[in-house]
């Protein structure tokens, strides 16, 4: 198995400090770094959103062996998936690396047309910087075999409304 994996709509890169869960301060700081670049307000961490995101990550672990599927809830949602190393253990993935993977889609977003470049995905980035979003909460789960992992961040209010620009 390759160390780097790409799943539909979610670029998954390794980070440097998986310690068994989401670091709320790092998640918020990483989001707010990208939000500051486009002049939108800071997010705060929501324990309610985090509980919902963690429950969904655990569902994906139990029901889908960490394969991604959106929850179809009322919140905005970004998903991230990372494969296990070829020799079995989970990758070290940091909260910052997860947000950076989504934010790196910025290169594929054209603000003037409010569209992604042809054949590219940019909706994770636009949710990260959506001006009306005020809160984020995240969860993650590591599957048993292989040690793939899935991360879920949920946002309120949700972003990515058709026809509206993110900022």
C-alpha positions as CSV (number, residue, x, y, z in Angstrom):
1,X,0.0,0.0,0.0
2,X,1.2,3.5,-0.8
3,X,1.9,5.9,2.0
4,X,0.1,8.7,0.3
5,X,-3.5,8.2,-0.6
6,X,-6.1,10.3,-2.4
7,X,-9.7,9.6,-1.8
8,X,-12.6,11.1,-3.8
9,X,-12.6,14.8,-3.0
10,X,-10.1,14.7,-0.2
11,X,-6.4,15.0,-0.5
12,X,-4.8,13.1,2.4
13,X,-1.3,14.0,3.5
14,X,0.7,12.8,6.5
15,X,1.4,15.2,9.3
16,X,3.8,14.9,12.1
17,X,2.1,14.4,15.5
18,X,-0.8,11.9,15.8
19,X,-1.4,11.4,19.5
20,X,-4.6,9.5,19.3
21,X,-7.1,12.3,18.6
22,X,-8.0,15.8,17.6
23,X,-6.2,18.8,19.2
24,X,-9.0,21.4,19.5
25,X,-6.6,24.4,19.9
26,X,-4.5,23.3,16.9
27,X,-7.7,22.7,14.7
28,X,-9.0,26.1,15.5
29,X,-5.6,27.8,15.0
30,X,-5.1,26.1,11.7
31,X,-8.6,27.1,10.5
32,X,-8.1,30.7,11.7
33,X,-4.8,31.0,9.9
34,X,-6.5,30.4,6.6
35,X,-9.5,32.5,7.5
36,X,-7.3,35.5,8.4
37,X,-5.7,35.4,4.9
38,X,-9.1,36.2,3.4
39,X,-10.3,38.6,6.1
40,X,-13.0,36.6,7.7
41,X,-13.7,36.2,11.4
42,X,-12.2,33.6,13.7
43,X,-13.9,30.3,14.5
44,X,-14.4,29.0,18.0
45,X,-14.4,25.3,19.0
46,X,-17.8,23.7,19.7
47,X,-17.9,20.7,22.0
48,X,-21.4,19.9,20.6
49,X,-20.1,19.8,17.0
50,X,-17.0,17.9,18.2
51,X,-19.3,15.2,19.9
52,X,-21.3,14.9,16.7
53,X,-18.2,14.7,14.5
54,X,-16.7,12.1,16.8
55,X,-19.9,10.1,16.7
56,X,-19.8,10.2,12.9
57,X,-16.1,9.2,12.8
58,X,-16.9,6.2,15.1
59,X,-19.8,5.3,12.8
60,X,-17.5,5.3,9.8
61,X,-15.1,3.1,11.7
62,X,-17.7,0.6,12.7
63,X,-19.9,0.6,9.6
64,X,-17.5,1.5,6.8
65,X,-14.0,0.5,8.0
66,X,-13.1,4.2,7.9
67,X,-14.2,4.7,4.3
68,X,-15.6,8.2,3.9
69,X,-19.2,9.1,3.6
70,X,-20.8,12.4,4.6
71,X,-23.3,12.4,7.4
72,X,-26.0,14.4,5.6
73,X,-26.6,16.5,8.7
74,X,-27.5,20.1,9.0
75,X,-23.9,21.2,9.5
76,X,-21.1,21.8,7.1
77,X,-18.7,18.9,7.0
78,X,-15.2,18.2,5.8
79,X,-13.8,14.6,5.8
80,X,-10.1,13.5,5.7
81,X,-8.8,10.0,5.2
82,X,-5.3,8.6,5.7
83,X,-4.1,5.1,5.0
84,X,-2.1,2.9,7.3
85,X,1.6,2.6,6.6
86,X,2.4,-0.3,4.4
87,X,3.8,-2.2,7.4
88,X,0.6,-1.7,9.4
89,X,0.6,1.1,11.9
90,X,-1.4,4.3,11.6
91,X,0.3,7.3,10.2
92,X,1.1,10.3,12.4
93,X,-1.4,12.9,11.3
94,X,-1.7,16.2,13.1
95,X,-4.7,18.4,13.3
96,X,-2.8,21.1,11.4
97,X,-2.0,18.7,8.6
98,X,-5.7,17.8,8.2
99,X,-6.7,21.5,7.9
100,X,-3.8,22.2,5.5
101,X,-4.9,19.4,3.2
102,X,-8.3,21.1,2.8
103,X,-6.8,24.6,2.6
104,X,-4.4,23.5,-0.1
105,X,-7.4,23.3,-2.4
106,X,-7.1,27.1,-2.5
107,X,-5.0,26.8,-5.6
108,X,-7.9,25.3,-7.4
109,X,-10.5,27.9,-6.3
110,X,-11.2,30.9,-8.6
111,X,-12.8,33.7,-6.5
112,X,-13.9,35.7,-9.6
113,X,-16.0,32.9,-11.0
114,X,-16.7,31.3,-7.6
115,X,-15.7,27.9,-9.1
116,X,-13.2,25.2,-8.8
117,X,-10.7,24.7,-11.6
118,X,-12.0,22.1,-14.1
119,X,-11.7,18.6,-12.7
120,X,-10.6,19.8,-9.3
121,X,-12.1,20.0,-5.8
122,X,-12.1,23.1,-3.7
123,X,-15.2,22.8,-1.5
124,X,-13.2,21.8,1.5
125,X,-11.2,25.0,1.3
126,X,-14.3,27.2,0.8
127,X,-15.9,25.6,3.9
128,X,-12.7,26.3,5.9
129,X,-13.0,30.0,5.0
130,X,-16.8,30.4,4.8
131,X,-17.5,33.9,6.2
132,X,-20.7,33.0,8.0
133,X,-19.3,29.9,9.7
134,X,-18.6,30.6,13.4
135,X,-17.9,27.3,15.0
136,X,-16.1,24.0,14.3
137,X,-15.9,20.7,16.1
138,X,-13.9,17.7,15.0
139,X,-13.5,14.0,15.7
140,X,-11.3,11.1,14.3
141,X,-11.2,7.4,14.5
142,X,-8.5,4.8,13.6
143,X,-9.7,1.5,12.2
144,X,-8.6,-1.8,13.5
145,X,-7.2,-3.4,10.4
146,X,-5.7,-1.8,8.5
147,X,-5.0,1.2,10.7
148,X,-6.6,3.7,8.3
149,X,-8.0,6.8,9.9
150,X,-10.9,9.1,9.2
151,X,-11.2,12.7,10.4
152,X,-14.5,14.6,10.5
153,X,-14.9,18.4,11.1
154,X,-18.4,19.8,11.3
155,X,-19.2,23.5,10.9
156,X,-22.0,25.8,12.0
157,X,-23.5,27.6,10.3
158,X,-22.8,25.4,7.3
159,X,-21.1,26.9,4.3
160,X,-20.8,26.2,0.6
161,X,-24.2,27.6,-0.4
162,X,-24.7,27.4,-4.2
163,X,-24.4,30.9,-5.8
164,X,-22.7,32.5,-2.7
165,X,-19.0,33.3,-2.4
166,X,-17.2,32.2,0.7
167,X,-15.9,35.6,1.6
